[in-house]
Amino acid sequence: QGKIFAMPTLVVKYVACLLAVGSGLPAGPEAPMIHLGAMVGRQVSAHDSFIVTIGGYLPWVERIFEKYRNEKDARDFVTAGTAAGVASAFGAPVGGVLFALEEISSSWSPSLTWKVFLTSMVAASVTCMIISAHAMAEDHLAFIGTIQRSSIEFYQGETSSNNLFVLLPATVIGLVAGVIAAGFTGANLYLIGLRKKYVMKATWRRILE
């Protein structure tokens, strides 16, 4: 279990994802980016990370990261790294924060919110800067191959002109989705109550379930 965040795993997964996406295989970088971000976050507080190796040559690096080598900070860095992976893959810092809040973190605090959001903002900004730099290099250096943005991320060029009439179907969709979501939540809470009342009281009922 500890090897899922190890440095060799990070290197192998990064190279494998790079080759798979770059060769045009039907595989996207989004899900691997989430795991890659988590691994990078874990390396900050891991006792056998590359930072520890660097710290052997640069003691001041080791002193900076030494105080983060505990379980709480390890979980927080994994959470922040996961959010950074989502933000980088989709260009959505807020989406990264929400994903980490809903799916990753077992405990949340106001201080963790701004740390994760800052990490997501930096990740998304760096990604945009690299894409922009690559586009500029394409214009000036002929030997750099043209990259198809649609092949590496969810992207659709603007092909229609929006106007005020688009607000009507958007409003209808929002209302319908809100009603469905409220109904789902209510039904889910009702079923949870029934489960606690009738299923959880008997072992054979839990087995049958």
N, C-alpha and C positions, 0 to 999 in steps of 0.2 A: 504494500500500500504506500509506503514511503517513497517508492521509486517513481510514482506518477508525477511528482514534482521535481525529480532529480534533473541535474544539468544535462546528462546524456539524453534523457527523454526529450528535453527542450530542443536540443540540437537536432536530433533525429526527426522529430515531428516538424520542426521548422523547415528543414531541407525537403522532407517528403511532401509537405503541403506546397512548398514552392514549386517543386517539380511537377506535382499533380495538376495544379492550377495552370502553371505556365505551359504545359503540354496540351492543354485543351481537354483534359479528361472531365467527365461530368461530375465534378466535385468542386465545392465552393470553399473559400477560406474562412467563412464566418464561424462555423463551429470550432475548427481548430484554433482560430484566433482567441476564442474564449479560454481554451485550455492553455494556450501559450501565455496569455496574460496572467492567468493564475500561477503558472510556473515561474514567471519572472517575479511576480509578487512574493512568492514563497522563498525565492533565492535571497531576498533581502534579509530574512530572519533565520535562514537555515544555518546550522552549525557547520555543514560541509559544503557551503555554497562557493561560487567563484569569488564572491566578495571576501570570504575568509582567505582564499588563496592569494588574492591581491593584497589583503591585509598583512600577509607574511612579508611582503616586500615594501608595503607602505603602511606603517603602523598607525598613522593618523586616520586612514580609511577604516581600519579595524576598530578604532576607538569610537568612531562615529556610529557604526552599525551595531556595536556590541550591546547597547542598551535595548535594542529591538529584538534580541534573541530570547523571546518568551512566547508562550502559546497564544496569549491574547493578541499581541502584535502580529504574530504569524497568521492568525485567522483574518485580521484586518487587512494585511497586505495581500492575502489571497483574494479577499473580497474586492479590494481596489484594483488588483491586476485583472480580475475577471471583468469588472466594469470597463477597464481600459481596453480590453480585447473587443468587447461589444461596441464601444464607442469608435474604435479604429476601424472595425469591419463595416459598420453601417454609417459612420459619420454622424453618430447620434449620442452626444454626451449624456443627455438626460435619459435616454433609453438605457445606457450603460448603468446609470445609478439605479433606475427602477428594476432592471434585471437583477442586479446584485442584491437589492432589497428584497425582492420577491422570491428569488430562486437560490441564492447562495448563502447569505448571512443568517446565522442562527440567533444572533443578537445584534441590535442596532442602537445607535446613540447619535445625538446631534453632532458630536465632534466627528464621528465616522462619516456622517453625511457630507460635510464640506470637504473632507479628505478624499472621499471617493469621487465627488463631483470635480474637484481640482484635477485628480488623476485622469478622469475621463476627458476633461477639457484639453489637457496637455496632449493626450493620446490622439484625439481627433484633430487637434491643430497641427501636430507633427505630421500626421498622415496627409492632411491637405497640403502642407508645405512641400512634402516630398513629391506628391502628384503634380503640384504646380511647377516645381523645379524640373521634373522630368519633361513636362510639356514644353517648358522654355528650352530645355536642352534639345528636344526634337526639332525645334525651329532653327537652331544654330549649328547642330552637329548632324551631318547627314548619315553617319554610321550607326546612329541609334535608331532601332526599329520602332515603327509606329505602334503604340499600344492601344488596344481597343478597350476603353473604359468599361463598356458593358460586359466584357468577358470576365472581369475580376470583381465586380460589385453590382449590387442592384441599382441600376441607373436607367432612366428613360428620358431622352431629350424632350424638350417642350415642343409638342407638335400641334397643340390646339390653343386657341385664344379663349381665355376665361372671361366671363362677364357676370353681371348680377344674377342672371337666371340660374347659374350653377348653384346658388345658395339654396334654392328650393329643394332639389334632390339631396343635397348635402344635409339639409335640415331634417328631411324625412328619414334618411339613413341613420342620422344621429339619434332621432327619437326612437326608431324601431330597435336599434342596437341597445339603447339605454333600457327600454322595456324588457327586452330579452335578457339582458344582463341582470336586471333586478329580479326577474322571474327565476333565473337560474340560481341566483344567490339565495332567494327565499326558499326555493325547493331544496337546495343543498342543506340549509340550516334545519329545515323540517325533517329531512331524512336522517340527519345526524342525531336529532332529538329522538326519533323513533329507534335508531340503532342503539343509543344509550339505554333506552327504556326497555327494549325487548330482546336485543341480541346480546349485549354485553353481560347480561345477568346470568347466562348459562353457558358453560364451556362447549356443549354440543352444538349450540346455536352459532357460536363463533367459528367452530370447525366447519359447520355446514356452510356458513357464509364464505 
